[in-house]
Amino acid sequence: MVYIAQNTGVPVPKVFAYHTYGPIDRDPDDFGGLHDNYIFMSYVAGETLYKAWNSFSVSNKSHVSRQIASYVQEIHDMEPAGYIGSIDRGPVTDRCLATSLDKGPFDSEQEFNTAFINNYLKNAPKRHIKSFLNGMLSEFHRILFAHGDLRPQNIIVKDGKVAAIVDWERSGWYPKYWEYAKALLVWHWQSDWTDYLVQILQPYHAEYFMHSFLMGKAIDSAGMCPAKCTFVPYTPSQRFYTLSPLGFTTA
């Protein structure tokens, strides 16, 4: 979020402190790694777009969607870093490589695709499909900065306007299709938000379906099935967000 605040006009909370706690003695079947990360940041008045969405008129939805589209464009317009991974040439933090030994950063989309496919094949019942998968993934997308988890739960609104975009733990430099594929994947078609999403982001339908296919095994193998993942609703009385192992929550 500090990086976004320094390089764009996208509204994000002000970060006061960051803390890593651990190592933690977890059972092998428990969710999470050896360390938990916590962020303390400024309070943002409002409510999640997830909570407000169904009360919005078509006009309200269109207005907020245009705002989000403008902010996403700012993010995508940042100077390319020349690699795929998190900021400061860090590794890929997305769940697609959660169980992979090779998390990058990657100097090309081809290298990234290879790591993604190899991670899938570790848990796939049919290993001989590698050549098929290689042919289905393009290697020529522009590399742009992406939020990586652009869902209504991560957008705070107030008075019909976007007050903040939160939960940047999956952000980084990715192929241009990434933002669309991830946003559609995490939403699971829960409302007409999807109708507006295709206006906010450039659609990449083929890439989305391939991404969904590969992510199925990645999520299962990492023990991150939807049944284990929860969101704690945001309420105005709560003053700090905390980055927890189960997603972006409030505390």
C-alpha atoms as an extended CHARMM CRD file, in Angstrom:
* protein
*
       251  EXT
         1         1  MET       CA              0.0000000000        0.0000000000        0.0000000000  PROA      1               0.0000000000
         2         2  VAL       CA              2.9140000000        2.3380000000        0.6710000000  PROA      2               0.0000000000
         3         3  TYR       CA              4.1220000000        1.6680000000       -2.8700000000  PROA      3               0.0000000000
         4         4  ILE       CA              0.6760000000        2.4310000000       -4.3080000000  PROA      4               0.0000000000
         5         5  ALA       CA              0.3560000000        5.6320000000       -2.2660000000  PROA      5               0.0000000000
         6         6  GLN       CA              3.7600000000        6.8020000000       -3.4840000000  PROA      6               0.0000000000
         7         7  ASN       CA              3.1480000000        6.0710000000       -7.1570000000  PROA      7               0.0000000000
         8         8  THR       CA             -0.5830000000        6.6400000000       -7.7890000000  PROA      8               0.0000000000
         9         9  GLY       CA             -3.6070000000        8.5800000000       -6.6140000000  PROA      9               0.0000000000
        10        10  VAL       CA             -5.4510000000        5.3770000000       -5.6720000000  PROA      10              0.0000000000
        11        11  PRO       CA             -7.0240000000        5.7610000000       -2.1870000000  PROA      11              0.0000000000
        12        12  VAL       CA             -5.4480000000        3.3670000000        0.3150000000  PROA      12              0.0000000000
        13        13  PRO       CA             -5.1820000000        3.4360000000        4.1240000000  PROA      13              0.0000000000
        14        14  LYS       CA             -2.0470000000        4.9720000000        5.6080000000  PROA      14              0.0000000000
        15        15  VAL       CA              0.2720000000        2.2880000000        6.9450000000  PROA      15              0.0000000000
        16        16  PHE       CA              1.5820000000        2.8950000000       10.4780000000  PROA      16              0.0000000000
        17        17  ALA       CA              3.3730000000       -0.3580000000       11.2010000000  PROA      17              0.0000000000
        18        18  TYR       CA              4.0700000000       -3.8390000000        9.8850000000  PROA      18              0.0000000000
        19        19  HSD       CA              4.9300000000       -6.8450000000       12.0340000000  PROA      19              0.0000000000
        20        20  THR       CA              5.8600000000      -10.4430000000       11.3240000000  PROA      20              0.0000000000
        21        21  TYR       CA              5.1320000000      -12.9100000000       14.1220000000  PROA      21              0.0000000000
        22        22  GLY       CA              6.7090000000      -16.3370000000       14.3010000000  PROA      22              0.0000000000
        23        23  PRO       CA              7.8980000000      -18.9240000000       13.7400000000  PROA      23              0.0000000000
        24        24  ILE       CA              4.6490000000      -20.6050000000       14.7290000000  PROA      24              0.0000000000
        25        25  ASP       CA              4.4210000000      -24.2670000000       15.6830000000  PROA      25              0.0000000000
        26        26  ARG       CA              1.5410000000      -25.2850000000       13.4250000000  PROA      26              0.0000000000
        27        27  ASP       CA              0.2990000000      -28.7620000000       12.6500000000  PROA      27              0.0000000000
        28        28  PRO       CA              0.9110000000      -29.8290000000        9.0270000000  PROA      28              0.0000000000
        29        29  ASP       CA             -2.8350000000      -29.7260000000        8.3140000000  PROA      29              0.0000000000
        30        30  ASP       CA             -3.2940000000      -26.1870000000        9.6590000000  PROA      30              0.0000000000
        31        31  PHE       CA             -3.7850000000      -23.2570000000        7.2890000000  PROA      31              0.0000000000
        32        32  GLY       CA             -0.8730000000      -20.8490000000        7.0470000000  PROA      32              0.0000000000
        33        33  GLY       CA              2.8990000000      -20.8250000000        7.0640000000  PROA      33              0.0000000000
        34        34  LEU       CA              5.4980000000      -20.4860000000        9.7710000000  PROA      34              0.0000000000
        35        35  HSD       CA              4.8950000000      -16.7600000000       10.1620000000  PROA      35              0.0000000000
        36        36  ASP       CA              1.8640000000      -14.4550000000       10.3570000000  PROA      36              0.0000000000
        37        37  ASN       CA              2.0540000000      -10.8960000000        9.0500000000  PROA      37              0.0000000000
        38        38  TYR       CA              0.1700000000       -7.9640000000       10.5660000000  PROA      38              0.0000000000
        39        39  ILE       CA             -0.3940000000       -4.4500000000        9.2770000000  PROA      39              0.0000000000
        40        40  PHE       CA             -1.6310000000       -1.5230000000       11.3680000000  PROA      40              0.0000000000
        41        41  MET       CA             -3.1630000000        1.2400000000        9.2990000000  PROA      41              0.0000000000
        42        42  SER       CA             -5.4820000000        4.2220000000        9.3860000000  PROA      42              0.0000000000
        43        43  TYR       CA             -9.2160000000        3.8650000000        9.8400000000  PROA      43              0.0000000000
        44        44  VAL       CA            -11.2570000000        4.3870000000        6.6690000000  PROA      44              0.0000000000
        45        45  ALA       CA            -14.8590000000        5.4360000000        7.2530000000  PROA      45              0.0000000000
        46        46  GLY       CA            -17.4700000000        3.6330000000        5.1970000000  PROA      46              0.0000000000
        47        47  GLU       CA            -18.4980000000        0.0790000000        4.4100000000  PROA      47              0.0000000000
        48        48  THR       CA            -17.3690000000       -2.6000000000        2.0140000000  PROA      48              0.0000000000
        49        49  LEU       CA            -18.7430000000       -2.5070000000       -1.4940000000  PROA      49              0.0000000000
        50        50  TYR       CA            -19.8220000000       -6.0890000000       -0.8220000000  PROA      50              0.0000000000
        51        51  LYS       CA            -22.1790000000       -4.8790000000        1.9140000000  PROA      51              0.0000000000
        52        52  ALA       CA            -23.4120000000       -1.8320000000        0.0120000000  PROA      52              0.0000000000
        53        53  TRP       CA            -23.7510000000       -3.3170000000       -3.4620000000  PROA      53              0.0000000000
        54        54  ASN       CA            -27.2990000000       -4.6570000000       -3.3360000000  PROA      54              0.0000000000
        55        55  SER       CA            -28.6080000000       -1.3510000000       -1.9740000000  PROA      55              0.0000000000
        56        56  PHE       CA            -27.1000000000        0.5910000000       -4.8800000000  PROA      56              0.0000000000
        57        57  SER       CA            -29.1490000000        1.7110000000       -7.8500000000  PROA      57              0.0000000000
        58        58  VAL       CA            -27.9250000000        0.9870000000      -11.3670000000  PROA      58              0.0000000000
        59        59  SER       CA            -26.6760000000        4.5710000000      -11.4940000000  PROA      59              0.0000000000
        60        60  ASN       CA            -24.7230000000        4.1500000000       -8.2290000000  PROA      60              0.0000000000
        61        61  LYS       CA            -23.1990000000        0.8890000000       -9.4320000000  PROA      61              0.0000000000
        62        62  SER       CA            -22.1270000000        2.4500000000      -12.7060000000  PROA      62              0.0000000000
        63        63  HSD       CA            -20.6200000000        5.4650000000      -10.9470000000  PROA      63              0.0000000000
        64        64  VAL       CA            -18.5850000000        3.3730000000       -8.5100000000  PROA      64              0.0000000000
        65        65  SER       CA            -17.5180000000        1.0470000000      -11.3170000000  PROA      65              0.0000000000
        66        66  ARG       CA            -16.1820000000        3.9750000000      -13.3290000000  PROA      66              0.0000000000
        67        67  GLN       CA            -14.2160000000        5.1280000000      -10.2930000000  PROA      67              0.0000000000
        68        68  ILE       CA            -12.7270000000        1.6790000000       -9.7940000000  PROA      68              0.0000000000
        69        69  ALA       CA            -11.8740000000        1.4570000000      -13.5000000000  PROA      69              0.0000000000
        70        70  SER       CA            -10.0410000000        4.7740000000      -13.2720000000  PROA      70              0.0000000000
        71        71  TYR       CA             -8.0250000000        3.6150000000      -10.2650000000  PROA      71              0.0000000000
        72        72  VAL       CA             -7.2020000000        0.2820000000      -11.8870000000  PROA      72              0.0000000000
        73        73  GLN       CA             -5.9560000000        2.1540000000      -14.9440000000  PROA      73              0.0000000000
        74        74  GLU       CA             -3.6530000000        4.2070000000      -12.7140000000  PROA      74              0.0000000000
        75        75  ILE       CA             -2.2630000000        0.9990000000      -11.2380000000  PROA      75              0.0000000000
        76        76  HSD       CA             -1.7310000000       -0.5390000000      -14.6540000000  PROA      76              0.0000000000
        77        77  ASP       CA             -0.0830000000        2.6270000000      -15.9640000000  PROA      77              0.0000000000
        78        78  MET       CA              2.7800000000        2.4720000000      -13.4730000000  PROA      78              0.0000000000
        79        79  GLU       CA              6.2250000000        2.0660000000      -14.9990000000  PROA      79              0.0000000000
        80        80  PRO       CA              6.8170000000       -1.6540000000      -15.7040000000  PROA      80              0.0000000000
        81        81  ALA       CA              9.3870000000       -3.3320000000      -13.4770000000  PROA      81              0.0000000000
        82        82  GLY       CA             10.5680000000       -5.8620000000      -16.0630000000  PROA      82              0.0000000000
        83        83  TYR       CA              9.7580000000       -9.0390000000      -14.1590000000  PROA      83              0.0000000000
        84        84  ILE       CA              6.8530000000      -11.0710000000      -12.7130000000  PROA      84              0.0000000000
        85        85  GLY       CA              6.6710000000      -11.0760000000       -8.9200000000  PROA      85              0.0000000000
        86        86  SER       CA              6.0400000000       -8.8250000000       -5.9340000000  PROA      86              0.0000000000
        87        87  ILE       CA              7.5730000000       -5.3700000000       -5.4300000000  PROA      87              0.0000000000
        88        88  ASP       CA             11.3480000000       -4.9760000000       -5.0250000000  PROA      88              0.0000000000
        89        89  ARG       CA             11.8990000000       -8.1050000000       -7.1310000000  PROA      89              0.0000000000
        90        90  GLY       CA             10.1760000000      -10.2460000000       -4.5470000000  PROA      90              0.0000000000
        91        91  PRO       CA              8.6470000000      -13.6850000000       -5.2020000000  PROA      91              0.0000000000
        92        92  VAL       CA              5.1470000000      -14.3300000000       -6.5090000000  PROA      92              0.0000000000
        93        93  THR       CA              2.8040000000      -14.1560000000       -3.5130000000  PROA      93              0.0000000000
        94        94  ASP       CA             -0.2980000000      -15.4380000000       -5.2800000000  PROA      94              0.0000000000
        95        95  ARG       CA             -1.7410000000      -18.8240000000       -4.3050000000  PROA      95              0.0000000000
        96        96  CYS       CA             -0.9620000000      -20.1750000000       -7.7730000000  PROA      96              0.0000000000
        97        97  LEU       CA              2.5510000000      -21.0100000000       -6.5510000000  PROA      97              0.0000000000
        98        98  ALA       CA              1.7930000000      -21.5750000000       -2.8700000000  PROA      98              0.0000000000
        99        99  THR       CA              3.2350000000      -25.1100000000       -2.9080000000  PROA      99              0.0000000000
       100       100  SER       CA              5.9230000000      -24.4760000000       -5.5190000000  PROA      100             0.0000000000
       101       101  LEU       CA              9.6170000000      -24.3550000000       -4.6470000000  PROA      101             0.0000000000
       102       102  ASP       CA             10.0940000000      -21.8850000000       -7.4980000000  PROA      102             0.0000000000
       103       103  LYS       CA              8.2120000000      -18.6770000000       -6.6880000000  PROA      103             0.0000000000
       104       104  GLY       CA             10.3340000000      -16.3470000000       -8.7750000000  PROA      104             0.0000000000
       105       105  PRO       CA             10.6680000000      -13.5300000000       -9.4710000000  PROA      105             0.0000000000
       106       106  PHE       CA             10.5160000000      -14.4410000000      -13.1590000000  PROA      106             0.0000000000
       107       107  ASP       CA             12.1670000000      -12.5260000000      -15.9730000000  PROA      107             0.0000000000
       108       108  SER       CA              9.5720000000      -13.5610000000      -18.5580000000  PROA      108             0.0000000000
       109       109  GLU       CA              6.0110000000      -14.7930000000      -18.8930000000  PROA      109             0.0000000000
       110       110  GLN       CA              7.3940000000      -18.0380000000      -20.3070000000  PROA      110             0.0000000000
       111       111  GLU       CA              9.3370000000      -18.7130000000      -17.0900000000  PROA      111             0.0000000000
       112       112  PHE       CA              6.2730000000      -17.8640000000      -15.0100000000  PROA      112             0.0000000000
       113       113  ASN       CA              4.0440000000      -20.1600000000      -17.0870000000  PROA      113             0.0000000000
       114       114  THR       CA              6.5210000000      -23.0090000000      -16.6830000000  PROA      114             0.0000000000
       115       115  ALA       CA              6.4980000000      -22.6760000000      -12.8910000000  PROA      115             0.0000000000
       116       116  PHE       CA              2.6830000000      -22.4320000000      -12.8620000000  PROA      116             0.0000000000
       117       117  ILE       CA              2.2880000000      -25.5630000000      -15.0090000000  PROA      117             0.0000000000
       118       118  ASN       CA              4.9100000000      -27.5490000000      -13.1010000000  PROA      118             0.0000000000
       119       119  ASN       CA              3.1650000000      -26.7470000000       -9.8340000000  PROA      119             0.0000000000
       120       120  TYR       CA             -0.1160000000      -27.9620000000      -11.3310000000  PROA      120             0.0000000000
       121       121  LEU       CA              1.4750000000      -31.1610000000      -12.6320000000  PROA      121             0.0000000000
       122       122  LYS       CA              2.7500000000      -32.0890000000       -9.1580000000  PROA      122             0.0000000000
       123       123  ASN       CA             -0.8610000000      -32.7130000000       -8.1620000000  PROA      123             0.0000000000
       124       124  ALA       CA             -2.4590000000      -33.5500000000      -11.5260000000  PROA      124             0.0000000000
       125       125  PRO       CA             -3.6570000000      -37.0980000000      -12.2540000000  PROA      125             0.0000000000
       126       126  LYS       CA             -2.5420000000      -36.8740000000      -15.9090000000  PROA      126             0.0000000000
       127       127  ARG       CA              1.0440000000      -35.6780000000      -16.1550000000  PROA      127             0.0000000000
       128       128  HSD       CA              1.2610000000      -36.2240000000      -19.9030000000  PROA      128             0.0000000000
       129       129  ILE       CA             -0.8730000000      -33.1310000000      -20.5590000000  PROA      129             0.0000000000
       130       130  LYS       CA              2.0960000000      -30.7840000000      -20.0750000000  PROA      130             0.0000000000
       131       131  SER       CA              2.5760000000      -30.1710000000      -23.8010000000  PROA      131             0.0000000000
       132       132  PHE       CA             -1.1300000000      -29.3450000000      -24.1220000000  PROA      132             0.0000000000
       133       133  LEU       CA             -0.9530000000      -26.8450000000      -21.2670000000  PROA      133             0.0000000000
       134       134  ASN       CA              2.1790000000      -25.2160000000      -22.6650000000  PROA      134             0.0000000000
       135       135  GLY       CA              0.3240000000      -24.5620000000      -25.9000000000  PROA      135             0.0000000000
       136       136  MET       CA             -2.6640000000      -23.0250000000      -24.1130000000  PROA      136             0.0000000000
       137       137  LEU       CA             -0.7780000000      -20.3210000000      -22.2060000000  PROA      137             0.0000000000
       138       138  SER       CA              0.3050000000      -17.2090000000      -24.0770000000  PROA      138             0.0000000000
       139       139  GLU       CA              3.7510000000      -15.7390000000      -23.4590000000  PROA      139             0.0000000000
       140       140  PHE       CA              3.2340000000      -12.3080000000      -24.9910000000  PROA      140             0.0000000000
       141       141  HSD       CA              1.1300000000      -10.2760000000      -22.5390000000  PROA      141             0.0000000000
       142       142  ARG       CA              2.3810000000       -6.9540000000      -21.2440000000  PROA      142             0.0000000000
       143       143  ILE       CA              3.5480000000       -7.1180000000      -17.6370000000  PROA      143             0.0000000000
       144       144  LEU       CA              1.5680000000       -4.6970000000      -15.4580000000  PROA      144             0.0000000000
       145       145  PHE       CA              1.0650000000       -4.0870000000      -11.7620000000  PROA      145             0.0000000000
       146       146  ALA       CA             -2.0640000000       -5.8270000000      -10.4690000000  PROA      146             0.0000000000
       147       147  HSD       CA             -3.9810000000       -5.7330000000       -7.2010000000  PROA      147             0.0000000000
       148       148  GLY       CA             -4.5890000000       -9.4580000000       -7.5300000000  PROA      148             0.0000000000
       149       149  ASP       CA             -7.7130000000       -9.7240000000       -5.3660000000  PROA      149             0.0000000000
       150       150  LEU       CA            -10.1140000000       -7.0910000000       -6.6620000000  PROA      150             0.0000000000
       151       151  ARG       CA            -13.3520000000       -8.1940000000       -5.0400000000  PROA      151             0.0000000000
       152       152  PRO       CA            -16.1150000000       -6.0850000000       -3.4140000000  PROA      152             0.0000000000
       153       153  GLN       CA            -14.9400000000       -7.1160000000        0.0720000000  PROA      153             0.0000000000
       154       154  ASN       CA            -11.6800000000       -5.2650000000       -0.5830000000  PROA      154             0.0000000000
       155       155  ILE       CA            -13.2280000000       -1.9730000000       -1.6870000000  PROA      155             0.0000000000
       156       156  ILE       CA            -14.4480000000        0.5180000000        0.9360000000  PROA      156             0.0000000000
       157       157  VAL       CA            -17.1520000000        2.9740000000       -0.1680000000  PROA      157             0.0000000000
       158       158  LYS       CA            -18.7410000000        5.9950000000        1.4830000000  PROA      158             0.0000000000
       159       159  ASP       CA            -21.4750000000        8.2850000000        0.1570000000  PROA      159             0.0000000000
       160       160  GLY       CA            -21.4960000000        6.4110000000       -3.1320000000  PROA      160             0.0000000000
       161       161  LYS       CA            -17.7730000000        6.8890000000       -3.7460000000  PROA      161             0.0000000000
       162       162  VAL       CA            -14.6990000000        4.7020000000       -3.4080000000  PROA      162             0.0000000000
       163       163  ALA       CA            -12.9940000000        5.5630000000       -0.1180000000  PROA      163             0.0000000000
       164       164  ALA       CA            -10.1990000000        2.9870000000       -0.2300000000  PROA      164             0.0000000000
       165       165  ILE       CA             -8.9750000000       -0.1990000000       -1.8530000000  PROA      165             0.0000000000
       166       166  VAL       CA             -7.4570000000       -2.6250000000        0.6530000000  PROA      166             0.0000000000
       167       167  ASP       CA             -5.8830000000       -6.0980000000        0.8800000000  PROA      167             0.0000000000
       168       168  TRP       CA             -2.8200000000       -5.7910000000       -1.3480000000  PROA      168             0.0000000000
       169       169  GLU       CA             -1.0480000000       -8.9260000000       -0.1420000000  PROA      169             0.0000000000
       170       170  ARG       CA             -1.4340000000      -10.6310000000       -3.5590000000  PROA      170             0.0000000000
       171       171  SER       CA             -0.3730000000       -7.5890000000       -5.5680000000  PROA      171             0.0000000000
       172       172  GLY       CA              2.6220000000       -7.4510000000       -7.8570000000  PROA      172             0.0000000000
       173       173  TRP       CA              3.7710000000       -7.4410000000      -11.4640000000  PROA      173             0.0000000000
       174       174  TYR       CA              1.8120000000       -9.9160000000      -13.5860000000  PROA      174             0.0000000000
       175       175  PRO       CA              0.6670000000      -10.5200000000      -17.1900000000  PROA      175             0.0000000000
       176       176  LYS       CA             -2.0120000000       -8.0850000000      -18.3360000000  PROA      176             0.0000000000
       177       177  TYR       CA             -4.8230000000      -10.6680000000      -18.1010000000  PROA      177             0.0000000000
       178       178  TRP       CA             -4.0850000000      -11.3510000000      -14.4310000000  PROA      178             0.0000000000
       179       179  GLU       CA             -6.3530000000       -8.7400000000      -12.8330000000  PROA      179             0.0000000000
       180       180  TYR       CA             -9.3930000000       -9.9330000000      -14.7820000000  PROA      180             0.0000000000
       181       181  ALA       CA             -8.7300000000      -13.6390000000      -14.2660000000  PROA      181             0.0000000000
       182       182  LYS       CA             -8.1920000000      -13.2590000000      -10.5220000000  PROA      182             0.0000000000
       183       183  ALA       CA            -11.1470000000      -10.9320000000       -9.9590000000  PROA      183             0.0000000000
       184       184  LEU       CA            -13.5080000000      -13.2800000000      -11.7620000000  PROA      184             0.0000000000
       185       185  LEU       CA            -12.0830000000      -16.3820000000      -10.0980000000  PROA      185             0.0000000000
       186       186  VAL       CA            -12.5340000000      -15.1540000000       -6.5140000000  PROA      186             0.0000000000
       187       187  TRP       CA            -16.0420000000      -13.8100000000       -7.0450000000  PROA      187             0.0000000000
       188       188  HSD       CA            -17.7990000000      -17.0740000000       -7.9370000000  PROA      188             0.0000000000
       189       189  TRP       CA            -20.6620000000      -15.2560000000       -9.7640000000  PROA      189             0.0000000000
       190       190  GLN       CA            -22.3780000000      -14.1990000000       -6.5310000000  PROA      190             0.0000000000
       191       191  SER       CA            -24.2000000000      -11.1500000000       -7.9340000000  PROA      191             0.0000000000
       192       192  ASP       CA            -24.3640000000       -8.7980000000      -10.9110000000  PROA      192             0.0000000000
       193       193  TRP       CA            -20.9710000000       -7.4190000000       -9.8480000000  PROA      193             0.0000000000
       194       194  THR       CA            -19.6400000000       -9.6150000000      -12.6570000000  PROA      194             0.0000000000
       195       195  ASP       CA            -21.6260000000       -7.5810000000      -15.2070000000  PROA      195             0.0000000000
       196       196  TYR       CA            -19.7740000000       -4.4650000000      -14.0920000000  PROA      196             0.0000000000
       197       197  LEU       CA            -16.4280000000       -6.1950000000      -13.7400000000  PROA      197             0.0000000000
       198       198  VAL       CA            -16.2300000000       -6.7010000000      -17.5080000000  PROA      198             0.0000000000
       199       199  GLN       CA            -16.6080000000       -2.9260000000      -17.8360000000  PROA      199             0.0000000000
       200       200  ILE       CA            -13.9830000000       -2.1860000000      -15.1780000000  PROA      200             0.0000000000
       201       201  LEU       CA            -11.3720000000       -4.5810000000      -16.5660000000  PROA      201             0.0000000000
       202       202  GLN       CA            -10.4820000000       -5.6640000000      -20.0760000000  PROA      202             0.0000000000
       203       203  PRO       CA            -11.9090000000       -9.1980000000      -20.4240000000  PROA      203             0.0000000000
       204       204  TYR       CA             -9.5750000000      -12.0860000000      -21.1290000000  PROA      204             0.0000000000
       205       205  HSD       CA            -12.0060000000      -14.9790000000      -21.3750000000  PROA      205             0.0000000000
       206       206  ALA       CA             -9.6520000000      -17.7040000000      -22.6120000000  PROA      206             0.0000000000
       207       207  GLU       CA             -6.9890000000      -16.7920000000      -20.0600000000  PROA      207             0.0000000000
       208       208  TYR       CA             -9.6130000000      -16.8190000000      -17.3010000000  PROA      208             0.0000000000
       209       209  PHE       CA            -10.7300000000      -20.3610000000      -18.1130000000  PROA      209             0.0000000000
       210       210  MET       CA             -7.1590000000      -21.6540000000      -18.2910000000  PROA      210             0.0000000000
       211       211  HSD       CA             -6.3010000000      -19.8810000000      -15.0460000000  PROA      211             0.0000000000
       212       212  SER       CA             -9.3420000000      -21.3930000000      -13.3160000000  PROA      212             0.0000000000
       213       213  PHE       CA             -8.3450000000      -24.8530000000      -14.5490000000  PROA      213             0.0000000000
       214       214  LEU       CA             -4.7890000000      -24.5620000000      -13.2400000000  PROA      214             0.0000000000
       215       215  MET       CA             -5.8110000000      -22.9090000000       -9.9730000000  PROA      215             0.0000000000
       216       216  GLY       CA             -8.0970000000      -25.8040000000       -9.0560000000  PROA      216             0.0000000000
       217       217  LYS       CA             -5.1770000000      -28.0730000000       -8.1930000000  PROA      217             0.0000000000
       218       218  ALA       CA             -3.0660000000      -25.2290000000       -6.8030000000  PROA      218             0.0000000000
       219       219  ILE       CA             -5.7240000000      -24.3210000000       -4.2320000000  PROA      219             0.0000000000
       220       220  ASP       CA             -6.4970000000      -27.9250000000       -3.2980000000  PROA      220             0.0000000000
       221       221  SER       CA             -2.8440000000      -28.8520000000       -2.8570000000  PROA      221             0.0000000000
       222       222  ALA       CA             -2.2040000000      -25.8000000000       -0.6840000000  PROA      222             0.0000000000
       223       223  GLY       CA             -5.1370000000      -26.6210000000        1.5670000000  PROA      223             0.0000000000
       224       224  MET       CA             -6.8960000000      -23.3950000000        0.5930000000  PROA      224             0.0000000000
       225       225  CYS       CA            -10.2680000000      -24.6670000000       -0.5130000000  PROA      225             0.0000000000
       226       226  PRO       CA            -13.1650000000      -22.1950000000       -0.0940000000  PROA      226             0.0000000000
       227       227  ALA       CA            -14.4700000000      -24.1290000000        2.9060000000  PROA      227             0.0000000000
       228       228  LYS       CA            -11.3760000000      -23.0580000000        4.8570000000  PROA      228             0.0000000000
       229       229  CYS       CA            -11.3660000000      -19.4070000000        3.8250000000  PROA      229             0.0000000000
       230       230  THR       CA            -13.5010000000      -16.8140000000        5.5460000000  PROA      230             0.0000000000
       231       231  PHE       CA            -13.9290000000      -13.0560000000        5.6790000000  PROA      231             0.0000000000
       232       232  VAL       CA            -14.7890000000      -11.1540000000        8.8220000000  PROA      232             0.0000000000
       233       233  PRO       CA            -17.2430000000       -8.3380000000        7.9150000000  PROA      233             0.0000000000
       234       234  TYR       CA            -16.0350000000       -4.7830000000        8.3470000000  PROA      234             0.0000000000
       235       235  THR       CA            -17.9540000000       -2.5670000000       10.7680000000  PROA      235             0.0000000000
       236       236  PRO       CA            -17.4510000000        1.2060000000       11.2660000000  PROA      236             0.0000000000
       237       237  SER       CA            -16.7150000000        0.7860000000       14.9820000000  PROA      237             0.0000000000
       238       238  GLN       CA            -13.5830000000       -1.2080000000       14.2410000000  PROA      238             0.0000000000
       239       239  ARG       CA            -10.5150000000        0.9530000000       13.8810000000  PROA      239             0.0000000000
       240       240  PHE       CA             -7.7610000000       -1.2190000000       12.4790000000  PROA      240             0.0000000000
       241       241  TYR       CA             -7.4090000000       -3.7480000000        9.7170000000  PROA      241             0.0000000000
       242       242  THR       CA             -5.2910000000       -6.8200000000       10.3470000000  PROA      242             0.0000000000
       243       243  LEU       CA             -3.7590000000       -9.0380000000        7.7050000000  PROA      243             0.0000000000
       244       244  SER       CA             -4.5480000000      -12.5470000000        8.8910000000  PROA      244             0.0000000000
       245       245  PRO       CA             -3.8460000000      -15.9900000000        7.4250000000  PROA      245             0.0000000000
       246       246  LEU       CA             -7.4660000000      -16.1940000000        6.2410000000  PROA      246             0.0000000000
       247       247  GLY       CA             -7.5350000000      -12.9980000000        4.2580000000  PROA      247             0.0000000000
       248       248  PHE       CA             -8.0420000000       -9.3200000000        4.9870000000  PROA      248             0.0000000000
       249       249  THR       CA            -10.0050000000       -8.9370000000        8.2000000000  PROA      249             0.0000000000
       250       250  THR       CA            -10.6140000000       -6.3000000000       10.8230000000  PROA      250             0.0000000000
       251       251  ALA       CA             -9.5750000000       -6.3590000000       14.4460000000  PROA      251             0.0000000000
